Amino acid sequence: MADYINKPSSDDDVQGLYVKNGRLINSRMDSISGIEQASMYRKQMKKQFKIDNIADGIERAKMRMSGDKNIYEF
């Protein structure tokens, strides 16, 4: 993929394919299937849920330490 940055500007460029030293170079991004993409989004959502739960727990612990009586309002 380093060749993509230093891609020669010529008329040989066709949708991420170009000719360099007589060879056809593929500088296209890697394709991702729909199932793989959905899997990545699900993994991100699960990770964010865990982060939110930990942050909520820390916030509740701080409220308990400060003696706040309105812990259960949210």
N, C-alpha and C positions, 0 to 999 in steps of 0.2 A: 504494500500500500504506500510505501515511500515514494514510488514513481508517480503516484497521483498528484502529489504536491509539486513535483518538478516536471509536470506533464508538458511536453513541447506543444506550442501553439501552432497548429498547422491545419490544413484542410482534411487531413487524414482522420481527424477525431470524429467518431461516430458513437454517440451515446455511451461514453466511457471506454471505448476501444480506440486505440491509436497505434500507429506503426512507429517502432523505434528500432533503428539499425536493421531494418528489413524484417522485423518480427512483430506480430500482432500482440499488443500488451493489453490486458484486461485490467482496468483501474476502477471497475464498478464496485459499489459497496456490496457486501455479502447480503444475499437475500434471506429473508426470514419468513417462514411459513406462518399462516394465521394461527395454527395451534401453538406454535412456539411463541408467538407474540402474546397470545392469551395467557400462556403459562408464565411469561415474564411479568405481565401485569398483575396476575394473581399473586405471584411471589412478592412483588413490590407492595401490594395491598396488605398482605399478611405481615410483612416487616413493619409497615407504617402502623398497623394496629398494635403490634407489640410495643413500638416506641411510644404510642399514645397512652397505652396502659401503664407503662413505667412512669411516664411523665405525670399522669394522673395520680399514681400512687405516691410519688415524691411530693406532689402538691398537697395531698391529703395529710401526709406525715408532717409536713411543715405546719399545716393548719392545726393539727393536734398538739404539736410542740408549743405553738404560740397560745394555746388554750382557747381557740376560736370555737364557739358553740354552734356556728352555722355550717358545719361540715357537710351535712346531708341535704343541703338546699339544691344542689345540682343533680 
